[in-house]
Amino acid sequence: MVSKKVLGWIAAATIAGVGASAAIPAFAASNTAATTNQQTGAAEHHHKHPDHLKEVASVLGIDAKTLRADLKAGQSIADVAQSKGISEQTVISKLQDDLKSHLDVAVKNGKMTADKEQTILAKAPARIQKLVEHKGLFKKHKHHKRQMLFNEVSSVIGVDKQTLRADLKAGQSIAEVAQSKGISEQTLIADLQGKLQSRLDQAVADGKITKEKESQILSHAQTRIQKLVEHKFVKKQA
């Protein structure tokens, strides 16, 4: 039987509607299906739990290191399972059955109501399926994404990162820094949009996102990029 940790992870994803990319780290600090407060903190502190894939790997009959490498290579849990001769439905059923067994005990011990159990179980199949089919479970953390964006901005403007950082700390916006280098705000926005689309095109080609998802992101891109480049990251002293 799968341990309480992985069952808590599944329940966390089910109760809170946690996205697939956050669900794996979420189970590391979730010991029961009812602890929704722990679920929130778990996603923020998953880096403290290097063995958080061990329980999932045990379902697949492989070690956590191998599973981590396969997921980083772009495979989904379902892909990994199928490569081991285990069907996706078998994985989903195993996780569902163990989740129900764990929840039954929680209800019996008075830690959860029967109604709450049914609410979780009603959502479980779709949540678990989404999780095991998702590619890119090891997305870069937000600070890595911000660093990538910062690198792109400095490249477009034609300044080094240290100079850009100093200008932003001095109270300038990205647009103002660009304008001081003879680059209009609209040109800056268009260049950043172009880089974003290139990355999204690659993500579509790699099967990490759908074409529809790319279109959805791009439909909001200009407004969000404009807001970003006009933002002053440090308020000037009065």
Summary of the structure (lengths in Angstrom):
residues: 238
radius of gyration: 22.1
end to end distance: 62.7
largest distance: 69.7
contacts: 709
relative contact order: 0.09
helix: 72%
strand: 1%
